[in-house]
Amino acid sequence: MPHDTTALLDSSTATAGADAGRASATPGHDDLRSLEAGLDRLQTDPDRAPGAWRRLTTSVVPPIVFVVALVAAWQLTVMIAQPRPDIVPGPLDVVGAISQSWEAGRVQLAVATSLERGVLGFLIAVAVGTPLGLLLAEVRPLRRAMGPIISGLQVLPSVAWVPAAIIWFGLTDATVYFVVLMGAVPSIVNGLISGIEQVPPQLRRVGTVLGAGPARLALLIVLPAALPGYVAGLKQGWAFSWRSLMAAEIIAVGGTIGFGLGSMLQQSRELADLGGVLATILVILAIGILIELAFFAPLERRMLRRRGLLVHGGAR
């Protein structure tokens, strides 16, 4: 009898311990907040981050050297071939055109106007495209219905919307913003959908086990895991919005539309000032490069480093 009693007590103790272990292992809602952070930092080494000097020499110096060599070749070609300045202006002619526009205040006004429109239009596109992309990615019937239309709008040249926008909104800033939205929103939506499609199904199952509902699952699990595709869509959306803005400003001139870089480019064309045309093109190009280097490149680099995907000592 004592032996049976001892065995019974040991069995009860083991059962209680197993139940306690299962209870302690049962995940709670608080684990949802740390799940994605833990997954992001998996195999991530903070010491891998390259120094500022290495980033400078690997990402900034090579483009500068290439541009200097390109300008030198351009100037050498002009000096040797000696073409007509109104057909093939040299670098000094372009610099002179930029200087004249700067002294007249036209460059500052055009840059400020276009940047304000571009940034505001892009932010509106992000606010519209992000929830729309999440909705289409999570609701399959809606995606099957609207997906081909979104893809079609992405390949449609945004300049095609300018005549219709002028008829609808007149020569106002609403025309410009409408064209920017039609150019940027489809790229953001498709980028987000592509990123969500690449999310491993295990993450969704883990979120469901941890008690996440559809809304928390989309915001706390799916969207952070889809960041690579989402950031790629944002980059493409900014490129499309900037291109759409220039197209709208070139065509829609007058009325209450302010003086932007597209208007400056159109005025130089009307005056047959090729130096001014090239100068404006270089300003538009420089702004696009600066936005990429100052915002999107650091964002992408930080995201990849948090996921342990940035190669050792590399720079992007």
DOFIKOL-124245 format. One record per residue (C-alpha): residue number from 1; x negated, y negated, z negated; residue in three letters. Coordinates in steps of 0.2 Angstrom, whole numbers. Example, Ala and Ser with C-alpha at 12.3 -4.5 7.8 and 13.67 -1.06 7.14 Angstrom:
% DOFIKOL-124245
+-----+-------+-------+-------+-----+
|   i |     X |     Y |     Z |  aa |
+-----+-------+-------+-------+-----+
|   1 |   -62 |    22 |   -39 | Ala |
|   2 |   -68 |     5 |   -36 | Ser |
+-----+-------+-------+-------+-----+
END
This chain:
% DOFIKOL-124245
+-----+-------+-------+-------+-----+
|   i |     X |     Y |     Z |  aa |
+-----+-------+-------+-------+-----+
|   1 |     0 |     0 |     0 | Met |
|   2 |   -14 |   -13 |    -4 | Pro |
|   3 |   -22 |    -9 |    13 | His |
|   4 |    -5 |   -12 |    22 | Asp |
|   5 |    -2 |   -28 |    13 | Thr |
|   6 |   -20 |   -34 |    17 | Thr |
|   7 |   -17 |   -30 |    35 | Ala |
|   8 |     0 |   -39 |    35 | Leu |
|   9 |    -8 |   -55 |    28 | Leu |
|  10 |   -22 |   -54 |    40 | Asp |
|  11 |   -10 |   -52 |    55 | Ser |
|  12 |     1 |   -67 |    48 | Ser |
|  13 |   -14 |   -78 |    46 | Thr |
|  14 |   -20 |   -74 |    64 | Ala |
|  15 |    -3 |   -78 |    71 | Thr |
|  16 |    -2 |   -94 |    62 | Ala |
|  17 |   -20 |   -99 |    68 | Gly |
|  18 |   -15 |   -95 |    86 | Ala |
|  19 |     1 |  -105 |    85 | Asp |
|  20 |    -9 |  -120 |    77 | Ala |
|  21 |   -22 |  -118 |    91 | Gly |
|  22 |    -9 |  -118 |   104 | Arg |
|  23 |     0 |  -133 |    96 | Ala |
|  24 |   -16 |  -143 |    95 | Ser |
|  25 |   -20 |  -138 |   113 | Ala |
|  26 |    -4 |  -145 |   119 | Thr |
|  27 |    -7 |  -161 |   129 | Pro |
|  28 |     2 |  -176 |   124 | Gly |
|  29 |     8 |  -192 |   133 | His |
|  30 |    -7 |  -202 |   127 | Asp |
|  31 |   -19 |  -190 |   137 | Asp |
|  32 |   -11 |  -198 |   153 | Leu |
|  33 |   -21 |  -214 |   151 | Arg |
|  34 |   -38 |  -205 |   149 | Ser |
|  35 |   -35 |  -192 |   163 | Leu |
|  36 |   -39 |  -203 |   178 | Glu |
|  37 |   -53 |  -212 |   169 | Ala |
|  38 |   -61 |  -195 |   164 | Gly |
|  39 |   -59 |  -188 |   182 | Leu |
|  40 |   -67 |  -204 |   189 | Asp |
|  41 |   -82 |  -203 |   178 | Arg |
|  42 |   -85 |  -185 |   181 | Leu |
|  43 |  -103 |  -182 |   187 | Gln |
|  44 |  -106 |  -201 |   187 | Thr |
|  45 |  -123 |  -207 |   181 | Asp |
|  46 |  -123 |  -226 |   176 | Pro |
|  47 |  -142 |  -225 |   179 | Asp |
|  48 |  -140 |  -222 |   197 | Arg |
|  49 |  -134 |  -240 |   200 | Ala |
|  50 |  -147 |  -248 |   211 | Pro |
|  51 |  -155 |  -265 |   205 | Gly |
|  52 |  -151 |  -282 |   212 | Ala |
|  53 |  -167 |  -283 |   221 | Trp |
|  54 |  -165 |  -266 |   230 | Arg |
|  55 |  -147 |  -271 |   235 | Arg |
|  56 |  -153 |  -287 |   242 | Leu |
|  57 |  -167 |  -279 |   252 | Thr |
|  58 |  -156 |  -265 |   259 | Thr |
|  59 |  -140 |  -274 |   262 | Ser |
|  60 |  -144 |  -292 |   265 | Val |
|  61 |  -161 |  -294 |   273 | Val |
|  62 |  -159 |  -282 |   288 | Pro |
|  63 |  -144 |  -292 |   295 | Pro |
|  64 |  -153 |  -308 |   292 | Ile |
|  65 |  -168 |  -301 |   301 | Val |
|  66 |  -157 |  -295 |   316 | Phe |
|  67 |  -148 |  -312 |   317 | Val |
|  68 |  -164 |  -321 |   318 | Val |
|  69 |  -171 |  -310 |   331 | Ala |
|  70 |  -155 |  -312 |   341 | Leu |
|  71 |  -155 |  -331 |   340 | Val |
|  72 |  -174 |  -331 |   345 | Ala |
|  73 |  -170 |  -320 |   360 | Ala |
|  74 |  -156 |  -331 |   365 | Trp |
|  75 |  -167 |  -347 |   364 | Gln |
|  76 |  -181 |  -339 |   374 | Leu |
|  77 |  -168 |  -333 |   387 | Thr |
|  78 |  -162 |  -351 |   389 | Val |
|  79 |  -179 |  -358 |   390 | Met |
|  80 |  -185 |  -346 |   403 | Ile |
|  81 |  -169 |  -345 |   414 | Ala |
|  82 |  -164 |  -364 |   411 | Gln |
|  83 |  -145 |  -361 |   415 | Pro |
|  84 |  -132 |  -375 |   416 | Arg |
|  85 |  -129 |  -381 |   398 | Pro |
|  86 |  -110 |  -382 |   401 | Asp |
|  87 |  -111 |  -363 |   406 | Ile |
|  88 |  -124 |  -356 |   394 | Val |
|  89 |  -128 |  -367 |   380 | Pro |
|  90 |  -143 |  -364 |   369 | Gly |
|  91 |  -143 |  -361 |   350 | Pro |
|  92 |  -148 |  -380 |   348 | Leu |
|  93 |  -133 |  -385 |   357 | Asp |
|  94 |  -122 |  -375 |   347 | Val |
|  95 |  -130 |  -381 |   331 | Val |
|  96 |  -127 |  -399 |   337 | Gly |
|  97 |  -109 |  -395 |   340 | Ala |
|  98 |  -107 |  -389 |   323 | Ile |
|  99 |  -116 |  -404 |   316 | Ser |
| 100 |  -104 |  -416 |   325 | Gln |
| 101 |   -89 |  -407 |   319 | Ser |
| 102 |   -95 |  -407 |   301 | Trp |
| 103 |   -99 |  -425 |   301 | Glu |
| 104 |   -82 |  -429 |   308 | Ala |
| 105 |   -74 |  -418 |   294 | Gly |
| 106 |   -66 |  -406 |   307 | Arg |
| 107 |   -75 |  -390 |   301 | Val |
| 108 |   -71 |  -393 |   283 | Gln |
| 109 |   -52 |  -396 |   286 | Leu |
| 110 |   -51 |  -381 |   298 | Ala |
| 111 |   -60 |  -369 |   287 | Val |
| 112 |   -49 |  -374 |   272 | Ala |
| 113 |   -33 |  -373 |   281 | Thr |
| 114 |   -37 |  -356 |   289 | Ser |
| 115 |   -44 |  -349 |   273 | Leu |
| 116 |   -29 |  -354 |   263 | Glu |
| 117 |   -17 |  -346 |   276 | Arg |
| 118 |   -27 |  -330 |   278 | Gly |
| 119 |   -29 |  -327 |   259 | Val |
| 120 |   -11 |  -331 |   255 | Leu |
| 121 |    -4 |  -321 |   269 | Gly |
| 122 |   -15 |  -306 |   265 | Phe |
| 123 |   -10 |  -307 |   247 | Leu |
| 124 |     8 |  -307 |   252 | Ile |
| 125 |     5 |  -292 |   264 | Ala |
| 126 |    -3 |  -282 |   249 | Val |
| 127 |    12 |  -286 |   239 | Ala |
| 128 |    24 |  -280 |   252 | Val |
| 129 |    13 |  -265 |   259 | Gly |
| 130 |     8 |  -257 |   243 | Thr |
| 131 |    25 |  -252 |   236 | Pro |
| 132 |    31 |  -248 |   254 | Leu |
| 133 |    16 |  -237 |   256 | Gly |
| 134 |    20 |  -228 |   239 | Leu |
| 135 |    38 |  -226 |   244 | Leu |
| 136 |    35 |  -218 |   261 | Leu |
| 137 |    21 |  -207 |   254 | Ala |
| 138 |    33 |  -200 |   240 | Glu |
| 139 |    49 |  -199 |   249 | Val |
| 140 |    47 |  -187 |   264 | Arg |
| 141 |    63 |  -190 |   273 | Pro |
| 142 |    60 |  -209 |   273 | Leu |
| 143 |    42 |  -207 |   279 | Arg |
| 144 |    48 |  -196 |   293 | Arg |
| 145 |    61 |  -209 |   298 | Ala |
| 146 |    49 |  -225 |   296 | Met |
| 147 |    32 |  -217 |   299 | Gly |
| 148 |    31 |  -218 |   318 | Pro |
| 149 |    38 |  -236 |   317 | Ile |
| 150 |    24 |  -241 |   305 | Ile |
| 151 |    11 |  -233 |   316 | Ser |
| 152 |    18 |  -241 |   331 | Gly |
| 153 |    17 |  -258 |   323 | Leu |
| 154 |    -1 |  -255 |   318 | Gln |
| 155 |    -6 |  -253 |   336 | Val |
| 156 |     5 |  -267 |   343 | Leu |
| 157 |    -6 |  -282 |   346 | Pro |
| 158 |    -1 |  -295 |   333 | Ser |
| 159 |    -2 |  -309 |   346 | Val |
| 160 |    14 |  -302 |   354 | Ala |
| 161 |    24 |  -308 |   339 | Trp |
| 162 |    19 |  -326 |   342 | Val |
| 163 |    32 |  -331 |   355 | Pro |
| 164 |    46 |  -323 |   345 | Ala |
| 165 |    40 |  -331 |   329 | Ala |
| 166 |    39 |  -348 |   337 | Ile |
| 167 |    57 |  -346 |   343 | Ile |
| 168 |    63 |  -340 |   326 | Trp |
| 169 |    53 |  -352 |   315 | Phe |
| 170 |    47 |  -366 |   326 | Gly |
| 171 |    30 |  -374 |   325 | Leu |
| 172 |    29 |  -372 |   306 | Thr |
| 173 |    17 |  -362 |   294 | Asp |
| 174 |    31 |  -349 |   293 | Ala |
| 175 |    26 |  -344 |   311 | Thr |
| 176 |     8 |  -341 |   306 | Val |
| 177 |    13 |  -331 |   290 | Tyr |
| 178 |    25 |  -320 |   299 | Phe |
| 179 |    12 |  -315 |   312 | Val |
| 180 |    -1 |  -312 |   298 | Val |
| 181 |    11 |  -301 |   289 | Leu |
| 182 |    16 |  -291 |   305 | Met |
| 183 |    -3 |  -288 |   308 | Gly |
| 184 |    -8 |  -283 |   290 | Ala |
| 185 |     6 |  -274 |   282 | Val |
| 186 |     6 |  -258 |   294 | Pro |
| 187 |   -13 |  -256 |   291 | Ser |
| 188 |   -11 |  -257 |   272 | Ile |
| 189 |     4 |  -245 |   272 | Val |
| 190 |    -5 |  -232 |   283 | Asn |
| 191 |   -21 |  -233 |   273 | Gly |
| 192 |   -12 |  -230 |   257 | Leu |
| 193 |    -2 |  -216 |   264 | Ile |
| 194 |   -18 |  -208 |   271 | Ser |
| 195 |   -26 |  -210 |   253 | Gly |
| 196 |   -11 |  -202 |   245 | Ile |
| 197 |   -12 |  -187 |   257 | Glu |
| 198 |   -30 |  -183 |   252 | Gln |
| 199 |   -25 |  -182 |   233 | Val |
| 200 |   -28 |  -165 |   227 | Pro |
| 201 |   -12 |  -156 |   222 | Pro |
| 202 |   -20 |  -151 |   206 | Gln |
| 203 |   -19 |  -169 |   200 | Leu |
| 204 |     0 |  -169 |   202 | Arg |
| 205 |     2 |  -153 |   193 | Arg |
| 206 |    -9 |  -159 |   179 | Val |
| 207 |     1 |  -175 |   177 | Gly |
| 208 |    18 |  -165 |   177 | Thr |
| 209 |    11 |  -154 |   164 | Val |
| 210 |     6 |  -169 |   153 | Leu |
| 211 |    24 |  -175 |   154 | Gly |
| 212 |    23 |  -189 |   168 | Ala |
| 213 |    39 |  -194 |   177 | Gly |
| 214 |    39 |  -198 |   195 | Pro |
| 215 |    35 |  -217 |   192 | Ala |
| 216 |    21 |  -214 |   180 | Arg |
| 217 |    14 |  -200 |   191 | Leu |
| 218 |    13 |  -212 |   206 | Ala |
| 219 |     6 |  -226 |   196 | Leu |
| 220 |    -6 |  -218 |   184 | Leu |
| 221 |   -11 |  -202 |   194 | Ile |
| 222 |    -8 |  -204 |   212 | Val |
| 223 |   -12 |  -222 |   216 | Leu |
| 224 |   -29 |  -222 |   206 | Pro |
| 225 |   -34 |  -205 |   215 | Ala |
| 226 |   -29 |  -213 |   232 | Ala |
| 227 |   -40 |  -228 |   230 | Leu |
| 228 |   -53 |  -224 |   243 | Pro |
| 229 |   -40 |  -223 |   257 | Gly |
| 230 |   -31 |  -238 |   249 | Tyr |
| 231 |   -47 |  -249 |   249 | Val |
| 232 |   -50 |  -244 |   267 | Ala |
| 233 |   -32 |  -249 |   271 | Gly |
| 234 |   -35 |  -266 |   262 | Leu |
| 235 |   -51 |  -269 |   272 | Lys |
| 236 |   -42 |  -265 |   289 | Gln |
| 237 |   -27 |  -276 |   283 | Gly |
| 238 |   -38 |  -291 |   280 | Trp |
| 239 |   -47 |  -289 |   297 | Ala |
| 240 |   -30 |  -288 |   305 | Phe |
| 241 |   -23 |  -303 |   295 | Ser |
| 242 |   -38 |  -313 |   300 | Trp |
| 243 |   -37 |  -309 |   318 | Arg |
| 244 |   -18 |  -312 |   318 | Ser |
| 245 |   -21 |  -329 |   310 | Leu |
| 246 |   -33 |  -334 |   324 | Met |
| 247 |   -21 |  -328 |   337 | Ala |
| 248 |    -7 |  -338 |   330 | Ala |
| 249 |   -17 |  -354 |   327 | Glu |
| 250 |   -23 |  -354 |   345 | Ile |
| 251 |    -6 |  -352 |   353 | Ile |
| 252 |     5 |  -361 |   340 | Ala |
| 253 |    -2 |  -379 |   341 | Val |
| 254 |     8 |  -394 |   336 | Gly |
| 255 |    23 |  -397 |   325 | Gly |
| 256 |    20 |  -396 |   307 | Thr |
| 257 |     6 |  -383 |   309 | Ile |
| 258 |   -10 |  -389 |   301 | Gly |
| 259 |   -27 |  -390 |   309 | Phe |
| 260 |   -35 |  -373 |   308 | Gly |
| 261 |   -50 |  -364 |   316 | Leu |
| 262 |   -39 |  -357 |   329 | Gly |
| 263 |   -33 |  -375 |   333 | Ser |
| 264 |   -51 |  -381 |   333 | Met |
| 265 |   -56 |  -367 |   345 | Leu |
| 266 |   -41 |  -372 |   357 | Gln |
| 267 |   -46 |  -390 |   357 | Gln |
| 268 |   -64 |  -386 |   362 | Ser |
| 269 |   -58 |  -375 |   376 | Arg |
| 270 |   -46 |  -389 |   382 | Glu |
| 271 |   -62 |  -401 |   382 | Leu |
| 272 |   -72 |  -388 |   391 | Ala |
| 273 |   -84 |  -389 |   377 | Asp |
| 274 |   -92 |  -372 |   377 | Leu |
| 275 |  -104 |  -377 |   363 | Gly |
| 276 |   -90 |  -381 |   352 | Gly |
| 277 |   -81 |  -365 |   357 | Val |
| 278 |   -96 |  -354 |   352 | Leu |
| 279 |   -99 |  -364 |   336 | Ala |
| 280 |   -81 |  -361 |   331 | Thr |
| 281 |   -82 |  -343 |   335 | Ile |
| 282 |   -98 |  -342 |   324 | Leu |
| 283 |   -89 |  -350 |   310 | Val |
| 284 |   -74 |  -338 |   311 | Ile |
| 285 |   -87 |  -323 |   312 | Leu |
| 286 |   -97 |  -330 |   297 | Ala |
| 287 |   -81 |  -331 |   286 | Ile |
| 288 |   -76 |  -313 |   290 | Gly |
| 289 |   -93 |  -307 |   286 | Ile |
| 290 |   -94 |  -317 |   270 | Leu |
| 291 |   -77 |  -310 |   264 | Ile |
| 292 |   -83 |  -293 |   267 | Glu |
| 293 |  -100 |  -295 |   258 | Leu |
| 294 |   -92 |  -305 |   244 | Ala |
| 295 |   -77 |  -295 |   240 | Phe |
| 296 |   -74 |  -278 |   249 | Phe |
| 297 |   -92 |  -272 |   249 | Ala |
| 298 |   -94 |  -274 |   230 | Pro |
| 299 |   -76 |  -267 |   227 | Leu |
| 300 |   -80 |  -251 |   238 | Glu |
| 301 |   -97 |  -249 |   230 | Arg |
| 302 |   -90 |  -250 |   212 | Arg |
| 303 |   -76 |  -238 |   216 | Met |
| 304 |   -88 |  -225 |   224 | Leu |
| 305 |  -100 |  -227 |   209 | Arg |
| 306 |   -87 |  -223 |   197 | Arg |
| 307 |   -83 |  -207 |   206 | Arg |
| 308 |  -101 |  -202 |   207 | Gly |
| 309 |  -100 |  -203 |   226 | Leu |
| 310 |  -114 |  -216 |   229 | Leu |
| 311 |  -130 |  -208 |   233 | Val |
| 312 |  -145 |  -211 |   222 | His |
| 313 |  -153 |  -228 |   225 | Gly |
| 314 |  -142 |  -231 |   240 | Gly |
| 315 |  -133 |  -247 |   245 | Ala |
| 316 |  -117 |  -249 |   254 | Arg |
+-----+-------+-------+-------+-----+
END
